[in-house]
Amino acid sequence: MDEPIKHFYSLAGFDRSRIKRWATGDKYVAVMHENGQIGVCATLGTDVSNKLFYEGKPDISDPSDRIILNAWFNSIYNYDRDYSDIKDIFDRVDFSRHNNVVMIGYFESLYRKFMDNNLDLEVFDIHKDSDILSDLSGMEERLADAGSIILTGTSIFNRTFTDIISGTPEGCKIFLLGPSNILSDDMFSYPNIKVVFGSVFGKNDGRILEIIEEGHGTRAFMPYMEKVYIINESYRDEI
């Protein structure tokens, strides 16, 4: 199976004429579909070019185009279902039952919950600096014996997703996390993906685009989003 951006592009394509509004900021890109559905993708410091909104065919290898495509896919797939259970990952997954938990992409608030509950967690992040982060030179070894992995959804656009999941052992439980995630069951076709946690917004909520244009990140638009998730059917009885 192709990596996610290429895979979903083959299914959904990209149609500029169906985009009602869009916004680019220092931390996120947002796309509002013609039907009001909103998708976002974090930029991780990428200087995003807006050219794709005006002309040309997407270049799957171009970071800017991948970010925009990711947001476009979210505006489509994240609204394909009704979500009956609105919960944060820590409220839905009992990590006290998991061993050798590794976080790829530093989610500070989630890390604090692990620490507050005296749960072991090792964290790697290629874009941030912090005293709590482990040296990236040891990430491959830790992935090879990880029992559970909390993986940032930004790994999809920045092309680290495939390498990360291919380095995990059989039976490992991978939980994708973050507003950038594409909430499609096709994500469960990739090895070890058990739950995909993402976000949905109210249709036509222009506040999200304004917040992103002003350069703000997840904390600023969190009051206007719902934390939702989809579960791999093979894992439903275990969660």
Phi, psi and chi 1 to 4 in degrees:
 res  aa     phi    psi   chi1   chi2   chi3   chi4
   1 MET       -  137.8 -172.3  169.7  176.2      -
   2 ASP   -64.5  158.1  -70.3  -32.5      -      -
   3 GLU   -59.7  156.2   57.8   91.3    9.2      -
   4 PRO   -54.8  -45.9  -30.0   37.5      -      -
   5 ILE   -62.0  -43.7  -63.5  -63.6      -      -
   6 LYS   -65.4  -40.9 -172.8  174.8 -177.6  179.3
   7 HIS   -61.7  -51.1  169.7   72.3      -      -
   8 PHE   -71.4  -27.6  -72.0  107.5      -      -
   9 TYR   -65.6  -36.9 -179.3   62.9      -      -
  10 SER   -66.3  -24.6   71.8      -      -      -
  11 LEU   -92.6  -46.0  -63.1  178.2      -      -
  12 ALA  -104.5  -18.7      -      -      -      -
  13 GLY    61.8 -158.3      -      -      -      -
  14 PHE  -149.2  120.5  179.4   75.5      -      -
  15 ASP  -125.3  101.1 -172.7  -11.1      -      -
  16 ARG   -59.7  -31.2  -67.6 -175.4  -59.1  -81.3
  17 SER   -67.0  -15.1   68.7      -      -      -
  18 ARG   -99.4    8.3  -59.1 -173.0   68.9 -172.6
  19 ILE   -97.9  118.6  -64.8  176.4      -      -
  20 LYS   -77.2  -46.0 -179.6 -174.5  -67.3 -173.1
  21 ARG  -147.4  159.7  -69.8  179.2   59.9 -173.9
  22 TRP  -149.2  161.0   52.1  -92.4      -      -
  23 ALA  -148.5  139.3      -      -      -      -
  24 THR  -123.7  139.3   58.0      -      -      -
  25 GLY  -141.2 -175.5      -      -      -      -
  26 ASP   -65.7  -29.4  -69.1  -20.6      -      -
  27 LYS  -115.9  -23.3  -64.5 -177.7  179.2  179.8
  28 TYR  -144.2  160.2  -85.9   87.8      -      -
  29 VAL  -119.9  141.9  163.3      -      -      -
  30 ALA  -128.0  144.9      -      -      -      -
  31 VAL  -127.8  128.2  168.3      -      -      -
  32 MET  -105.5  115.4 -177.9 -176.1  -71.5      -
  33 HIS   -66.6  160.4 -162.1  -85.0      -      -
  34 GLU   -58.1  -24.5   63.2 -178.3   -1.3      -
  35 ASN   -90.7    7.1   59.4   14.9      -      -
  36 GLY    93.2   -8.8      -      -      -      -
  37 GLN   -69.4  141.4  -63.4  174.5  178.5      -
  38 ILE  -118.2  134.0  -62.2  170.6      -      -
  39 GLY  -125.5  146.6      -      -      -      -
  40 VAL  -131.6  160.3  -58.2      -      -      -
  41 CYS  -149.9  133.3 -176.7      -      -      -
  42 ALA   -68.6  151.8      -      -      -      -
  43 THR  -100.0  -21.3   65.7      -      -      -
  44 LEU    51.3   40.8  -62.8 -176.4      -      -
  45 GLY    83.9    1.0      -      -      -      -
  46 THR   -68.0  133.2  -56.2      -      -      -
  47 ASP   -80.9   95.3 -174.2   10.9      -      -
  48 VAL   -77.4  125.8  177.5      -      -      -
  49 SER   -84.2  140.8  167.4      -      -      -
  50 ASN   -91.9    5.6  -65.3  -31.2      -      -
  51 LYS   -57.3  -33.2   62.2  179.2  175.6   55.9
  52 LEU   -64.6  -25.4 -174.5   56.6      -      -
  53 PHE   -74.2  -13.3  -70.3  113.8      -      -
  54 TYR  -113.5  -36.1  -63.2  105.7      -      -
  55 GLU  -161.0  163.9   60.0 -176.7   16.7      -
  56 GLY    84.5  165.7      -      -      -      -
  57 LYS   -95.5  141.3  179.7 -179.5  178.5 -179.3
  58 PRO   -57.6  139.4  -23.4   34.0      -      -
  59 ASP  -102.3  107.7  177.8   -3.5      -      -
  60 ILE   -60.3  -20.8  -58.8  -63.3      -      -
  61 SER   -90.6   -9.7   65.9      -      -      -
  62 ASP   -86.8  125.0 -179.5   80.4      -      -
  63 PRO   -56.3  -42.1  -26.4   36.0      -      -
  64 SER   -62.0  -46.2  -70.7      -      -      -
  65 ASP   -64.7  -37.0  -73.0    4.4      -      -
  66 ARG   -65.2  -38.9  -69.5  178.9   66.4   84.1
  67 ILE   -65.0  -46.3  -69.9  169.8      -      -
  68 ILE   -63.7  -43.7  -67.0  169.4      -      -
  69 LEU   -61.1  -41.6  -74.0  171.2      -      -
  70 ASN   -58.8  -46.4 -163.1  141.6      -      -
  71 ALA   -64.0  -40.3      -      -      -      -
  72 TRP   -60.7  -45.4  163.4 -107.0      -      -
  73 PHE   -62.8  -38.8  -60.0  145.3      -      -
  74 ASN   -62.5  -36.8  -72.8    1.1      -      -
  75 SER   -67.9  -16.2   75.5      -      -      -
  76 ILE   -98.9  -60.9  -61.9  171.2      -      -
  77 TYR   -75.8  -28.8  -68.6  101.3      -      -
  78 ASN   -70.8   -9.7  -69.4   16.0      -      -
  79 TYR  -111.9   15.4  -67.5   79.1      -      -
  80 ASP   -76.8   -5.5  -87.2   -7.2      -      -
  81 ARG  -148.6  166.9   72.5 -166.4   74.6 -146.9
  82 ASP   -94.7  141.6  -66.3  -36.3      -      -
  83 TYR  -109.5  114.9  -59.3   93.9      -      -
  84 SER   -88.9  -18.9   58.9      -      -      -
  85 ASP  -121.3  109.2 -163.8   16.4      -      -
  86 ILE  -103.4  100.2  -48.2  -61.5      -      -
  87 LYS  -143.8  152.2  -76.1 -173.6  177.8  178.8
  88 ASP   -75.8  154.9 -178.2   85.7      -      -
  89 ILE   -56.8  -39.5 -178.6  174.1      -      -
  90 PHE   -71.5  -25.0 -159.9   81.5      -      -
  91 ASP   -83.3  -20.4  -63.3  -36.2      -      -
  92 ARG   -96.9  -31.4 -168.5   63.0 -175.8   88.9
  93 VAL  -111.4  127.3 -179.1      -      -      -
  94 ASP   -87.8   91.6 -178.1    2.7      -      -
  95 PHE   -73.2   -7.8  -76.5  104.4      -      -
  96 SER   -68.0  -17.1   67.3      -      -      -
  97 ARG   -94.4    1.7  -61.4  164.8   50.0 -165.5
  98 HIS  -108.8  144.8  -65.7 -116.9      -      -
  99 ASN  -113.1  153.8  -63.0  -44.7      -      -
 100 ASN    50.5   59.3  -61.9  -33.2      -      -
 101 VAL   -86.5  130.0 -177.2      -      -      -
 102 VAL  -123.2  136.0  178.4      -      -      -
 103 MET  -109.1  124.2  177.3 -174.3  -74.0      -
 104 ILE  -110.2  106.4  -51.0  -65.0      -      -
 105 GLY   103.7  114.6      -      -      -      -
 106 TYR   -79.0  107.5  179.2   31.1      -      -
 107 PHE   -99.2  101.2  -66.5   92.1      -      -
 108 GLU   -60.4  -46.2 -175.7  176.9   -5.5      -
 109 SER   -65.3  -37.9   60.1      -      -      -
 110 LEU   -69.2  -39.6  179.8   56.3      -      -
 111 TYR   -57.7  -42.7  173.3   79.7      -      -
 112 ARG   -62.7  -36.2  -72.0  175.1  179.3  169.6
 113 LYS   -64.6  -39.5  -68.9  179.2 -179.9  179.0
 114 PHE   -61.3  -46.2  -89.9   78.8      -      -
 115 MET   -66.0  -41.1  -63.1  -57.0  101.7      -
 116 ASP   -63.7  -25.1  -70.3  -15.9      -      -
 117 ASN  -104.3   14.0  -72.6  -87.4      -      -
 118 ASN    54.5   44.0  -64.0  -47.7      -      -
 119 LEU  -107.0  135.3  -61.5  176.2      -      -
 120 ASP   -72.2  140.9  -68.9  -26.8      -      -
 121 LEU  -158.5  132.5  177.6   69.0      -      -
 122 GLU  -111.7  136.3 -172.4  164.1    6.9      -
 123 VAL  -123.0  135.2 -173.3      -      -      -
 124 PHE  -125.9  143.4  -62.5   90.1      -      -
 125 ASP  -154.5  126.3 -165.2  -52.6      -      -
 126 ILE   -85.0   -7.3   62.8  176.0      -      -
 127 HIS  -114.8   -8.2  -65.5  -77.2      -      -
 128 LYS  -124.2  158.9  -63.5  178.3 -178.6  177.6
 129 ASP  -117.9  130.6  -68.1  -42.5      -      -
 130 SER  -163.7  149.9  172.0      -      -      -
 131 ASP   -65.3  -21.3  -68.0  -20.2      -      -
 132 ILE   -85.5  -10.1   66.6   94.3      -      -
 133 LEU   -79.3  140.2  -62.3  177.9      -      -
 134 SER   -83.1  156.8  -64.5      -      -      -
 135 ASP   -64.8  131.0 -166.8  -53.4      -      -
 136 LEU   -60.8  -21.6  -72.0  170.5      -      -
 137 SER   -64.4  -19.7   64.0      -      -      -
 138 GLY   -99.5    2.4      -      -      -      -
 139 MET   -66.7  -42.7 -172.6  170.7   75.5      -
 140 GLU   -59.9  -41.6 -175.9  175.5  -13.2      -
 141 GLU   -66.2  -40.2 -178.2  178.1   -9.3      -
 142 ARG   -69.0  -36.4  -72.0  -65.7  -70.0  114.3
 143 LEU   -63.1  -35.0  -72.6  175.8      -      -
 144 ALA   -65.6  -23.9      -      -      -      -
 145 ASP  -123.3   18.6   65.6    0.3      -      -
 146 ALA   -70.9  140.2      -      -      -      -
 147 GLY   -88.2  -37.5      -      -      -      -
 148 SER  -143.1  145.2  -61.0      -      -      -
 149 ILE  -132.2  129.6  -64.5  173.2      -      -
 150 ILE   -99.1  111.4  -59.8  166.3      -      -
 151 LEU  -115.8  126.5  175.4   59.8      -      -
 152 THR   -63.8  138.8  174.2      -      -      -
 153 GLY   -66.3  -17.3      -      -      -      -
 154 THR   -68.3  -13.2   56.6      -      -      -
 155 SER   -63.4  -19.9   60.3      -      -      -
 156 ILE   -72.7  -49.1  -69.2  174.3      -      -
 157 PHE   -74.9  -31.9   97.9   74.1      -      -
 158 ASN   -88.2    7.3   73.4    9.4      -      -
 159 ARG    70.3   24.2  -50.9 -170.0   80.9  169.7
 160 THR  -100.1  -10.7   58.9      -      -      -
 161 PHE   -55.4  -52.8  175.0   80.9      -      -
 162 THR   -61.9  -44.7  -58.7      -      -      -
 163 ASP   -64.1  -38.8  -73.9  -18.2      -      -
 164 ILE   -66.8  -51.4  -70.7  171.5      -      -
 165 ILE   -69.1  -29.0   64.5  171.2      -      -
 166 SER   -72.5  -16.1   64.2      -      -      -
 167 GLY   -94.2    8.2      -      -      -      -
 168 THR  -100.2  149.8   60.6      -      -      -
 169 PRO   -78.1  159.8   30.7  -36.6      -      -
 170 GLU   -60.7  135.8 -176.6  177.2   -5.5      -
 171 GLY    92.8   -8.4      -      -      -      -
 172 CYS   -67.0  145.8  178.8      -      -      -
 173 LYS  -107.2  117.3  -57.7  172.7 -179.2   63.1
 174 ILE  -107.6  127.3  -60.5  177.9      -      -
 175 PHE  -113.3  111.5  -56.2   97.8      -      -
 176 LEU   -79.6  136.1  -81.0  171.6      -      -
 177 LEU  -137.9  138.2  180.0   62.3      -      -
 178 GLY   129.8  155.7      -      -      -      -
 179 PRO   -62.6  -18.8  -21.6   33.6      -      -
 180 SER   -76.5  -10.1  -58.4      -      -      -
 181 ASN   -68.3  143.5  -85.2  -39.0      -      -
 182 ILE   -91.7  115.7  -56.9  167.2      -      -
 183 LEU   -89.4   73.1  -63.6  170.3      -      -
 184 SER  -127.4  141.7  166.4      -      -      -
 185 ASP   -62.3  -18.3  -73.8  -18.8      -      -
 186 ASP   -61.2  -23.2  -77.3   11.1      -      -
 187 MET   -64.5  -22.1  -69.0  -55.7  -58.3      -
 188 PHE   -80.4   -1.2  -59.5  129.6      -      -
 189 SER   -78.3  -14.4  -62.3      -      -      -
 190 TYR   -87.9  146.3  -61.1   98.2      -      -
 191 PRO   -56.0  133.3  -24.8   34.6      -      -
 192 ASN    70.8    2.5  -65.5  -30.1      -      -
 193 ILE   -73.7  119.1  -55.5  -64.2      -      -
 194 LYS  -105.7  -44.6  -56.4  -57.2 -177.9 -174.8
 195 VAL  -139.2  139.2 -172.7      -      -      -
 196 VAL  -115.6  114.6 -177.6      -      -      -
 197 PHE   -98.5  129.1  -68.5   88.9      -      -
 198 GLY  -146.0 -155.1      -      -      -      -
 199 SER  -143.8  150.0  -57.7      -      -      -
 200 VAL  -130.2  153.5  -67.8      -      -      -
 201 PHE  -123.1  160.6  -54.4   89.5      -      -
 202 GLY   -64.8  141.4      -      -      -      -
 203 LYS   -62.6  140.7  -69.5 -175.4  177.2 -179.7
 204 ASN    62.2   23.4  -65.6  -58.8      -      -
 205 ASP   -81.5   92.3 -169.5  -13.9      -      -
 206 GLY   -65.0  -16.1      -      -      -      -
 207 ARG   -60.6  -34.9  -66.4  172.7  -62.2 -178.0
 208 ILE   -62.3  -45.7  -53.1  -56.1      -      -
 209 LEU   -67.8  -37.0  -77.4   76.2      -      -
 210 GLU   -65.7  -42.6  -68.2  164.0    7.6      -
 211 ILE   -60.8  -43.5  -72.3  168.7      -      -
 212 ILE   -68.4  -41.0  -74.5  172.5      -      -
 213 GLU   -60.9  -31.5  -78.3 -177.9  -26.0      -
 214 GLU   -78.1   -2.3  -68.1  168.6   -1.6      -
 215 GLY    93.1    7.8      -      -      -      -
 216 HIS   -82.9  166.3  -58.7  -61.1      -      -
 217 GLY  -116.3 -154.2      -      -      -      -
 218 THR   -57.8  -42.3  -49.0      -      -      -
 219 ARG   -59.9  -33.6  -70.6 -178.8 -178.0  176.7
 220 ALA   -73.4  -37.3      -      -      -      -
 221 PHE   -98.9    1.1   59.7   67.6      -      -
 222 MET   -57.1  -37.1 -170.1  174.8  -68.4      -
 223 PRO   -63.1  -16.2  -23.3   35.0      -      -
 224 TYR  -109.3   14.1  -48.0  111.3      -      -
 225 MET  -127.5  161.3   74.1  179.9 -167.2      -
 226 GLU  -113.3  133.4  -69.3 -174.1  -28.9      -
 227 LYS   -84.2  116.3  -66.6 -178.2  178.0 -179.0
 228 VAL  -128.7  174.9  -62.9      -      -      -
 229 TYR  -157.9  161.4   61.3   89.3      -      -
 230 ILE  -127.2  148.0   55.8  175.5      -      -
 231 ILE  -119.2  137.2  -57.3  176.4      -      -
 232 ASN   -62.9  125.8 -170.1  -34.6      -      -
 233 GLU   -56.7  -30.8  -75.4  -59.1  -39.3      -
 234 SER   -70.2  -13.5   65.9      -      -      -
 235 TYR  -110.1   -5.3 -172.1   66.0      -      -
 236 ARG   -57.9  -37.6 -173.3  171.0  -66.1  -82.4
 237 ASP   -78.0   -7.8  -67.4  -23.9      -      -
 238 GLU   -99.3  -14.4  -61.2 -177.2   42.7      -
 239 ILE   -92.8      - -166.9  169.5      -      -
